[in-house]
């Protein structure tokens, strides 16, 4: 029986900790119609890990029932850095930075094909697709501003794939996945916005075979004392 997925602490002080979340680990329990928390099948989350290992976060946040300690999130399929405030005061501070887009986030992704421009900006509002959880640049429902910068770092020899560095300037749900798919370069492993068959992809390891090739690699922000905090993790996949 395999060990349950668990985050790894990469930094911690008295105000917050930073976790490296593995792909496949949900951040908090999902909700279903009526606002109830989905309980079956039972699935461990980042919140479960926090309540066991850092129980002080149970009083931190704006939704103590579902998301104690959570000030931002990553998709279940996305790996990478998450900031976890340990006090309500620091929760409010980080929440304000996220709302004002004053936290710099760096992602890496392997996508289908190679964008025509070696770097660019995708400035396209994102809305919800009626009757689904999907997002789209073509949907007008609850449409919100969304901006994503990208740069091509590497190309495969056959031009079938490329490695991108990505900086989201806003924080919409599925933003990077939706934006890259909208320009014809969905992320490898994305069965929601890309190809379900995953043709043309040969994983280098079992761990890479079925995962979304999107990783939140670095985060940078100004601490309350004015110092700049920069945190980063190793890239868990390669082109």
C-alpha positions in Angstrom: 0.0 0.0 0.0 1.5 3.3 -1.0 2.1 6.2 1.4 -0.5 9.0 1.4 0.7 12.2 -0.3 2.0 14.8 2.0 3.4 18.4 1.7 7.0 19.1 2.7 8.0 22.2 4.7 10.6 24.3 2.9 10.6 27.3 5.2 9.1 28.2 8.6 9.2 31.0 11.1 6.8 32.3 13.9 4.6 34.0 11.3 4.1 31.5 8.5 5.4 28.3 6.9 5.9 27.5 3.2 5.0 24.1 1.9 5.9 22.2 -1.3 2.6 20.5 -2.3 2.9 17.4 -4.4 0.8 16.9 -7.5 -2.4 14.9 -6.7 -2.9 16.4 -3.2 -6.1 18.5 -2.7 -5.7 21.7 -0.7 -9.0 21.5 1.2 -12.2 19.4 1.1 -14.4 20.0 -2.0 -17.9 21.3 -1.7 -21.0 20.0 -3.5 -24.3 21.5 -4.3 -25.9 23.2 -1.3 -22.6 24.2 0.2 -22.1 20.8 1.9 -18.6 19.4 2.2 -18.0 16.3 0.1 -17.1 13.4 2.4 -16.8 10.4 0.1 -14.5 9.1 -1.0 -12.3 10.1 1.9 -9.3 11.9 0.7 -6.5 13.5 2.7 -5.9 17.2 2.0 -3.3 19.9 2.9 -5.8 21.1 5.6 -5.8 17.6 7.2 -2.0 17.7 7.3 -1.9 21.2 8.8 -4.4 20.3 11.5 -2.3 17.3 12.5 1.1 18.9 12.3 0.4 22.6 12.9 -2.8 22.6 14.9 -2.5 26.3 15.7 -3.8 27.1 12.2 -7.3 25.9 13.2 -8.1 29.4 14.3 -6.5 31.2 11.3 -8.4 32.2 8.2 -11.8 33.3 7.0 -13.4 29.9 6.6 -12.4 27.8 9.7 -14.7 25.0 8.8 -13.3 24.2 5.4 -10.0 26.1 4.9 -8.2 26.9 8.2 -4.8 28.3 7.5 -5.4 28.6 3.7 -4.9 32.1 2.2 -4.3 30.9 -1.4 -4.5 27.5 -3.2 -3.2 25.4 -6.0 -5.2 23.0 -8.1 -5.0 19.4 -6.9 -3.0 18.5 -10.0 -0.5 21.3 -9.6 2.6 21.0 -7.5 4.6 23.7 -5.8 4.8 26.4 -3.1 2.0 27.4 -0.8 2.2 30.0 2.0 0.5 29.1 5.2 0.0 31.9 7.8 0.2 30.8 11.4 -1.6 33.8 12.9 -4.7 35.7 12.0 -2.7 38.9 11.7 -0.4 37.4 9.1 -3.3 35.8 7.3 -4.8 39.3 6.8 -1.4 40.6 5.7 -0.8 37.9 3.1 -4.5 38.1 1.9 -4.0 41.8 1.3 -0.8 41.2 -0.7 -2.6 38.6 -2.9 -5.5 40.9 -3.5 -3.3 43.7 -4.5 -1.2 41.4 -6.7 1.9 42.2 -4.8 3.2 38.6 -4.5 5.3 37.5 -7.5 4.7 33.9 -8.5 6.8 31.9 -10.9 5.5 28.7 -12.5 7.0 26.3 -15.0 5.0 24.2 -17.4 5.6 21.8 -20.3 3.1 22.5 -23.1 2.1 21.1 -26.4 4.0 22.6 -29.3 6.0 25.8 -29.3 4.4 29.3 -29.1 5.2 31.4 -32.1 6.5 34.2 -30.0 9.4 33.3 -27.6 7.7 35.5 -24.9 4.3 37.1 -24.6 1.4 38.3 -22.5 -2.0 36.7 -22.5 -4.5 39.3 -21.5 -7.9 37.7 -21.7 -10.7 37.8 -19.1 -11.9 34.3 -17.9 -15.5 33.3 -17.2 -17.2 30.1 -16.0 -18.6 27.7 -18.5 -22.3 27.2 -17.8 -23.1 23.9 -16.1 -19.5 22.9 -15.5 -16.5 23.7 -13.3 -14.5 24.7 -16.3 -13.3 28.2 -17.1 -13.0 29.8 -20.6 -11.9 33.0 -22.2 -15.0 32.7 -24.4 -17.5 32.6 -21.5 -19.1 35.8 -20.2 -20.5 34.3 -17.0 -18.8 35.8 -14.0 -16.0 37.0 -16.3 -12.9 38.5 -14.5 -9.7 40.2 -15.7 -6.8 37.7 -16.1 -3.3 38.4 -17.3 -0.5 35.8 -17.7 3.1 36.4 -18.9 5.2 33.6 -20.4 8.6 32.9 -21.8 9.8 29.9 -23.8 12.9 28.3 -22.1 13.4 25.1 -24.1 12.0 23.3 -27.1 12.0 19.5 -27.8 14.0 18.5 -30.8 10.8 17.6 -32.8 9.0 20.8 -31.7 6.2 18.8 -30.1 6.7 20.3 -26.7 8.2 23.2 -24.9 9.1 24.3 -21.4 7.7 27.7 -20.4 8.4 30.1 -17.5 5.1 31.7 -16.4 4.2 34.7 -14.3 0.5 35.0 -13.6 -0.4 38.7 -12.8 -3.8 37.8 -11.5 -5.0 34.8 -9.6 -8.0 33.3 -11.3 -9.0 29.7 -10.9 -7.3 27.5 -13.6 -5.9 30.7 -15.1 -2.6 29.4 -16.5 -4.2 26.2 -17.8 -7.0 28.2 -19.5 -4.8 30.8 -21.0 -2.2 28.4 -22.4 -5.0 26.2 -23.9 -6.6 29.4 -25.4 -3.5 30.1 -27.5 -3.3 26.5 -28.7 -0.7 25.2 -26.3 -2.4 23.2 -23.5 -0.3 21.9 -20.6 0.9 18.3 -21.0 -1.2 16.1 -18.7 -4.2 18.5 -18.6 -7.2 16.3 -19.4 -9.6 19.1 -18.6 -8.3 21.7 -21.0 -6.1 19.6 -23.3 -6.0 16.2 -25.0 -7.3 13.2 -23.0 -5.2 10.8 -25.1 -1.9 12.6 -24.3 -0.5 11.6 -27.7 3.2 12.4 -28.3 4.2 12.4 -24.6 6.6 9.9 -23.2 7.1 10.3 -19.5 10.6 9.9 -18.2 9.4 8.3 -15.0 6.3 6.7 -13.5 5.8 9.8 -11.3 5.6 12.0 -14.4 3.3 9.7 -16.4 -0.1 10.8 -15.3 0.6 14.2 -13.7 -0.2 17.8 -14.9 3.1 19.3 -16.0 2.6 22.6 -14.0 4.7 23.6 -11.0 4.6 26.6 -8.8 8.3 26.9 -8.5 9.0 30.3 -6.7 7.3 33.0 -4.8 8.5 36.4 -3.7 7.0 39.1 -1.5 7.8 41.9 1.0 7.6 40.9 4.6 6.0 43.2 7.2 9.4 44.5 8.2 10.2 45.5 4.6 12.6 42.6 3.9 12.1 40.6 0.7 11.3 37.0 1.0 12.1 34.7 -1.9 11.3 31.0 -1.8 11.9 28.4 -4.5 11.7 24.7 -5.1 13.3 22.3 -7.6 11.5 21.5 -10.8 10.0 18.0 -10.5 9.9 17.3 -14.3 12.0 17.9 -17.4 11.3 18.4 -21.1 
